[in-house]
Amino acid sequence: MSDLVNKSIQVLKSEGISGLSKHVSHYIKKKHVSKPKSDALKDVLFINGCSRDLLPHPPRYRVTHQMEQLKVNGYTCDEVFFENVDLKQVRMYSCFIIFRAPYTEKLDAFIQLAKSWNKPVLYDVDDLVIDTKYTDQIAYVKNMDASQKARYDLDVMKNQKLLKLCDGCITTTLALKKELEKYNPNVWINRNTASIEMVTLSQEIKKTSKDTVDMGYFSGSITHNEDFEMIKPALIDVLNAYDYVRLHLVGEIDLPQDLKMYASKIEVHPFMDYKKLPELISKMDMNLAPLTSTIFNEAKSENKWVEASLVKTCTIASNLGAFKEMIEDHKTGILCSNIDEWKVELTNLIENEILRNTLANNAYAYCLKHCTTMYTGNSFVLRLKEIIKPIVYFAFSKLEISGGVMVALRHASILQAAGYQVGLLSLFDQTSEYSFLKHSFPVLPFDDNKLDAYIDCGVATMWPTVKLLDDVRCVKNKKYLVQNYEIDFYDFKDPNKIEANRSYSYRFDYVTISKWCKEWLKSEFNQDATWIYNGIDIEQYRPHKRELKNKIRILIEGDSSSAHKNVDEAFMITNKLDTNHYEIWYMSYNAKPKDWYRVDKFLHRVPYEEVQKVYADCDILLKTSLLESFSYPPIEMMATGGYVVALLNDGNKEYLEDGKNCLIYQNGDIDKAVHCIERIVSDQALRDVLYTNGINTAKSRDWNLIKDSILIEYVKEK
């Protein structure tokens, strides 16, 4: 808030209490409206730490102009005042750039949430206002009263604190980069540029002939008084020597006492709106840009030279910092290293109109191509692409725990753990955040109108999401994670059967979790799918041998309302078991037991992280599904050291082996299934074989073994 205090003091001096009131009212109004109005996902949110009313120039150069650089290259952006940030905004953008904002607890929480979702947060600063060892060199700051300076210093150190929290820093000059690297090692340069508006305003101006040679000093802010003092002897010399020379002082600068005798040759202009500035600069024959040799000035940008060049006014500047970096001496401007050189070069420029015009035209041609938002934004975009890790969004109909949803979330978790930026799209969920194991993901509505950010990869997870994802314009690569033959979920009279069938004909990359899915995708739809087998979290499972001395606990899992789950047959089997020796547990996420089921314990909507305990508490899993893409329950039961009796289907035949890690029965053979259960209970040698091989089968499917395949697949281009 020190900038606000300082600016208020200046406004009070120049415009009085009524002027101050007007400015403050405008400031409050802007603060309240400085919020993004869109609820769509966008690429970058700029968090502006400077009031546009009280300190307009910095945010114009570093927020407005950088936003323009991105927008002309297809990126979407918003701006918010730092006091108006909201944690809800973290889910709506892929990257955040904080411009000169001080540390606050809210911004701290904002940054931490962004980092947890692998969304980069960058700090942008165009001055060395990050440590009092720099700001203490400014004469204006030195002359502050004690209380004012204390407030100013506090804000400076808050800037530093926030800078250190960020993933990196953007700045404007080599000198700034060198100093900022002492506080954050990841610093890169995106120089100040002129906007399309500024170029347009400049090109509309027509220079006119005149009898005077006009020199302009555009101070910018009150901190530059000492810079002007440095070249004052040279100015006095030329004012004495040439009757036709005129000096123009623009902005927050006081006319020095020893120049008042030249008042007839000096015109003082008030601080003016930037839109009017090109016209005034164009009337100058020379743009004066002196800087005293301090670390603070070394870090200053070349704005004055760029803006003068665009109206074809030549610049004479100190051979220092950004001017030294950007101006080619005696080609696109004049560089001076001491007061004697200033005297010589000012004289040369005053007397040589051809030289002034040549320098101005050369600078104009260079700046138009190298110093404007239109032609520099692409390099900015390329650098952001390096910083923003691959962005992957998984599309769901609804986020409820099922085998298919769990697998997709597992892929999402592996990507997030590797640093990828992962989000979830949902058709029906209203939540803004979803947790799975130790991971949290932002959730957005699955609506093309609300997706306006670059996405590297979009992943459909069920047939209703395929057509919708196909319509999303901003997704570069589109994939379909196929986990079942969804056509068979529906009767022929159901129109969803047609839509499910169509979903396998889109120009997507197809990924599947089982060999049989890979085979039918190729044979029926000519789709070459990548096979990535499903894994399990071995570390979550602690195998233990079942004693089977008391009641034998049988677990049945599946949706009783889904015919392909064949749950009825499971209960036909267990209803034949001796109630004195067997206890039946039934676990289902959606469905409930039918009246005729004999159920000793019903487990409904068990959280995913607690499912493994259910397996561990039971002795034998009876799994009777007729159709599965990949069947998790058998392998999860094996991982706990339990035993499996199952029907063989396409989703489990990849890892189930009769007599080695499980016992298999044929569909409809109720008596054989009962016999399998009783055989496990009675045969210790068989149990030893099933126990050892079951654990080994589970270990062979550890998620850690397939992480690399998953990471490669989701950034692989078609």
Secondary structure, DSSP 4 states (H G I P E B T S, - for coil): -HHHHHHHHHHHHHHHHHHHHHHHHHHHHHHHH-S----SBEEEEEEE-S-TTTS-HHHIIIIIHHHHHHHTTT--EEEEEGGG--GGGGGGEEEEEEESPPP-HHHHHHHHHHHHTT--EEEE-SSSTT-HHHHTT-HHHHTS-HHHHHHHHHHHHHHHHHHHHSSEEEESSHHHHHHHTTT-S-EEE----B-HHHHHHHHT------SSEEEEEE--SGGGHHHHHHHHHHHHHHHHH-TTEEEEEESS-PPPGGGGGGGGGEEEE----GGGHHHHHHT-SEEEE---S-HHHHT--SHHHHHHHHTT-EEEEESSHHHHHH--BTTTBEEESSHHHHHHHHHHHHH-HHHHHHHHHHHHHHHHHHSBHHHHHHHHHHHHHHHSPPEEEEEES-----HHHHHHHHHHHHHHHTT-EEEEEESS---SEEEETTEEEEEEE--GGGB-S-EEEEEE-SHHHHHHHHT-TTEEEEEEEE-S-GGGGS-TT-THHHHHHHTTSSSSEEEESSHHHHHHHHHHH---PEE----B-GGG---------SPEEEEEES-TT-GGG-HHHHHHHHTTS-TTTEEEEEEESS----TT---SEEEES--HHHHHHHHHH-SEEEE--S--SS-HHHHHHHHTT-EEEEE--TTTTTT--BTTTBEEE-TT-HHHHHHHHHHHHH-HHHHHHHHHHHHHHHHTTBGGGTHHHHHHHTT---
